[in-house]
Amino acid sequence: MYFDAVKSGKHTCYLLRESYRDGAKVRHRTIANLSHCSAEEIEAVRLALAHKGELAAILSRHEAAEAGPALPVAVRQGLSCGAVWVLSEVAGRLGIRAALGDGPDGRLGLWQVVARALAQGSRLSAVRLALAHAAGPLLGLPELNEHVLYRNLDWLHRHQAAIETRLWASRSRAAGAADLFLYDVTSSYLEGTENELAAFGYNRDGKRGKRQVVIGLLCDGSGRPVSIEVFAGNTADPATFGAQLRKVAVRFGGGPVTFVGDRGMIKSRLVRDVLDQGCHYITAITKAQIETLLAQGTIQLGLFDQALAEVAAEGVRYVLRRNPVRAAEVKAGREDKLATLERRTAKANAYLAEHPRASGEKALARLEGWSQKLKTSAYVSFQLDGRSVRLKVDRLALAEAGRLDGCYVLKTDLPAGRVDKKVVHDRYRDLALVEQAFRTSKTVQLEMRPIYVRLADRTRGHALVVMLAYDLVRELSRCWAGLDCTVAEGLAELSSLTLDELVINGRPVGQRIAEPRESVRKLLEAAGVQLPTSFRPATAPVATKRKLPTRRKPRA
């Protein structure tokens, strides 16, 4: 920003201008015409720009002076801009901004994504957040209120396929990332009962009596999200897989890609569907299937003692491993269950001894019920001996129950000449990247729930916002890995950077960002983001239609 005096004949025009780069050319634009100001006011602006690095000190000294009028120049604290700008620039780098588009709905969608990364809440809270952050000048937002954002969720759902396809096409695909897709599902419970997709089903959060929705997340080989889909809450895991297969075949290029899914996902019928599409799969088999392979002689128990073993049969490769850490955990859990039953048996015998009229048969039935609940009936039994209950442990049955502790078997159709057993094993372990995405999206940073919408389309639009926000958080986590802060702490630090206003004679004439302090500068450098030099004027109104005081109950 600079001061310019342009002479035209006898008249001089005083302008406040700035330079910017358009490709290889340097261009200039006028911010304000100061010709109507007095000579003193114009000189004040010129001095303020000439000494903008020490403007605060000059103003302090001038205001403290005993004589003379104060300069009619002030710097007014503006809205927070650092966090919004960094998230917007990272969204541009990741292709999210281009995928959403530069239209009004695209910019509103970008604000929903940025707001979700900043602070998790409803559409109403996203509007109130825009009152404290410079979303309008930095993102060029149109009119903003909660009803506009609800309609924007409808738009996001209608254009979700196109957005995800553009996002996929814009990526600089890492080696192998385009040949591998990771897929898993989770559920998110709902506090209310009016959501159109809400239904009772297998709840992975352990919330009994809560309706839920089922969410499927498709990631590339690096763990970066590709597509998200929301299903009714009673949808089984395998029923969600066909939609992902069609996405890859139609929208994401198809070809000989490999799907990686857990043992409950890619079942026998789905394996045929994968092969019919010319794709490959990596999955795990259940304990019952492992027992069947052992009984058939296809695999041997001794193979689990190797670091990583492989067996091929009928065009299918099986990769075997025993995880010693998991084996120790399962064994310790079994011993803890036995100790629990021994304590309960001793407690029951003490009660029978102290109460002659107590029934030994009822005490026996209660202990057997506990054994069934703890799933120890295969090697634990109880016997009533007079007025005392004896606990018996079948050591052979106990050893048989623990023979597959920590054992798992992976199954794939990938040829050995193309992918060795270690790569198959490592790619299956990459499913942990999807689990990490679920943890971040549901509880850690983004808080997908509570889902403050009821319509099915808006629920799916909300899930897309969360997925894109996770992409931002994931990238910032990578950028700030060397700094001693979490993503939430880094965004809070950046939020302290404000877009201040230059005020002359009570009228705002320009905006600027203060010189960032050292901690903020490190965050900007690590994220690879430079602060802007120019801003769009915020002309569209930002307001909530529903005020909080009208919704709060008065205190007693």
Secondary structure, 3 states (H helix, E strand, C coil): CEEEEEEECCEEEEEEEEEEEECCEEEEEEEEECCCCCHHHHHHHHHHHHCHHHHHHHHHHHHHCCCCCCCCEEEEEEEECHHHHHHHHHHHHHCHHHHHCCCHHHHHHHHHHHHHHHCCCCHHHHHHHHCCECHHHHHCCCCECHHHHHHHHHHHHHCHHHHHHHHHHCCCCCCCHHHEEEEEEEEEECCCCCCCCCECCCCCCCCCCCCEEEEEEEEECCCCEEEEEEEECCCCHHHHHHHHHHHHHHCCCCCCCEEECCCCCCCHHHHHHHHHCCCEEEEECCHHHHHHHHHHCCCCHHHHHCCCEEEEECCEEEEEEECHHHHHHHHHHHHHHHHHHHHHHHHHHHHHHHCCCCCHHHHHHHHHHHHHHCCCCCCEEEEEECCEEEEEECHHHHHHHCCCCCEEEEEECCCCCCCCHHHHHHHHHCHHHHHHHHHHHHHHCCCCCCCCCCCHHHHHHHHHHHHHHHHHHHHHHHHCCCCCCCHHHHHHHHCCCEEEEEEECCEEEEEEECCCCHHHHHHHHHHCCCCCCCCCCCCCCECCCCCHHHCCCCCC
